[in-house]
Structure formats: C-alpha cells, structure tokens
C-alpha cells in the first residue's frame, strides 16, 4: 500500500491509471468513497473519459494543467475544485502543457458491489469493470472497441 500522505513522492508501481504517463497513488478507500493523487509531468496526460456509475471531483493541489470537459478546454490551477457528474456531461481529461508538474486529487463515489462502465470517446473504447470474477475466473475487465462509421 502506498504512503497515505498526498505530499510524499512515493507512487504506486504498476499500471498507469492516467493513461498518459502520470504518477498515481491510491489513498485509503471505503465501499462508497475513494480518492487517488496524481502527478502529471510536462507532456503527461489523463485520458478523456466519463463514468456511468461514479461521480468524480477534482482538487488541484499544486501547479496547473489543461482540462478538457463537455464545455471545452480551460486551464485549471492550484486550489480549483471541479465536479464531474455521471454520463457524457461529466466527461473530462487533463494534460500538462507547461514546464512544471501538476499534482491533483480525484475523489470518486465507489460502487464496489456493482459494475462500472467507462467510455473513452477519443480512443473509441468502452470498458466494463467490476471487482467480482467473470466467467474467465479473473476480475471483470472488458474493453470494447466501438466500430467507426463505415466499419463492417
């Protein structure tokens, strides 16, 4: 388990949850609430996505980054807080176009006993995920590539 202090430079090893080279550490979590601290260096990003079951809240702890949402793009800076509802209206992604790092916290509602569906419009993918085992015997984690118009 990672260090629970948001200011340490100890990061979780393994999968890149940002999808774009960022560092991450999960904070203590319960059945209904969780949070992760991320750090994006110059050129790093968090893939544009939205959830069908989980609301999320961004708290920018330090630095600045470009946020893409259903309202377009804008710079978010230290101290800003943004809520992302479920569904397409909550779509969001981040990228660091600057020279410094940006550290932020993402808190989310959790549904540990129900599946979550996440869409990645720019990647043309939809994932279905759950903590329970699927028919493969592994945790449910399915990636569906959305057909492009004209694909048969």
Secondary structure, DSSP 4 states (H G I P E B T S, - for coil): ---S-TTS-----S--TTEEB-EEEEPP--SSEEEEEEEE-TT-EEEEEEESS--EEEEEEESEEEEEETTEEEEEETT-EEEE-SSGGG-EEEE--SSS-EEEEEEEE--TTS-EEEEETTTTEEEEEEEEE-TTSSEEEEEEEPPPTT--
